[in-house]
Amino acid sequence: MSQLQQIALELPEELYTEIEHLSQSEKDSFFHQVLKDQIEKQKSKDMQEQLKNGYAEMAALNAEICAEFEYAETESTQTTERRLNEQD
């Protein structure tokens, strides 16, 4: 079983009035779930940012690779067109 830690949390009055009717156990469960959800959202946001940065980095590398093979692609296209024209 995991250890539990306590934290003190100050809330604005209008926010506290929304949950004051809950039992302590319900409050604990509520805050536990809210924190868990927010942590998951932050992890997802962080992962999306990492993916975005990774794709941006790879875009430059992929553009370089495409440029290196542009000559071969052009030559292949011209050869194919020439052979098709010879068949006519």
C-alpha positions in Angstrom: 0.0 0.0 0.0 1.3 3.5 -0.8 2.1 6.0 1.8 -0.2 9.0 2.0 0.9 12.6 2.4 -1.2 15.5 3.5 -1.2 19.0 2.0 -2.8 22.2 3.2 -4.9 23.9 0.6 -6.4 27.4 0.7 -9.5 28.0 -1.4 -11.4 31.2 -2.1 -14.7 31.3 -0.2 -16.9 31.0 -3.3 -15.0 27.8 -4.3 -15.1 26.3 -0.9 -18.9 26.8 -0.6 -19.2 24.5 -3.6 -17.7 21.5 -1.7 -18.4 22.3 2.0 -21.4 20.0 2.0 -19.1 17.0 1.3 -17.8 14.7 4.0 -14.1 14.7 4.6 -13.8 11.4 2.8 -15.7 12.7 -0.2 -13.5 15.8 -0.2 -10.4 13.7 -0.1 -11.7 11.5 -2.9 -12.7 14.6 -4.9 -9.3 16.3 -4.6 -7.5 13.1 -5.3 -9.4 12.6 -8.6 -9.0 16.3 -9.6 -5.3 16.1 -9.0 -5.0 12.8 -10.8 -6.9 14.2 -13.8 -4.9 17.4 -14.0 -1.6 15.4 -13.8 -2.7 13.2 -16.7 -3.7 16.3 -18.7 -0.3 17.9 -18.0 1.5 14.7 -19.0 -0.5 14.5 -22.2 0.2 18.2 -23.0 3.9 17.6 -22.3 3.9 14.6 -24.6 2.2 16.5 -27.4 4.8 19.3 -27.0 7.6 16.7 -27.3 6.1 15.1 -30.4 5.6 18.6 -31.9 9.2 19.4 -31.3 10.3 16.0 -32.6 8.3 16.3 -35.8 9.7 19.9 -36.4 13.3 18.6 -36.0 12.6 15.6 -38.3 11.0 17.9 -40.9 14.3 19.6 -41.5 16.2 16.3 -41.8 13.5 14.9 -44.1 13.8 18.0 -46.3 17.5 17.5 -46.6 17.1 13.8 -47.5 14.5 14.7 -50.2 16.8 17.3 -51.6 19.7 14.7 -51.8 17.5 12.3 -53.8 15.9 14.9 -56.0 18.3 14.2 -58.9 17.7 10.5 -58.7 13.9 11.0 -58.7 14.1 13.4 -61.7 16.3 10.9 -63.6 13.9 8.1 -62.8 10.9 10.1 -64.0 12.7 11.1 -67.2 13.8 7.5 -67.9 10.3 6.2 -67.4 8.8 8.9 -69.7 11.5 8.2 -72.4 10.7 4.4 -72.3 6.9 5.1 -72.5 7.5 7.4 -75.5 9.7 4.7 -77.2 6.8 2.2 -76.9 4.4 4.5 -78.7 
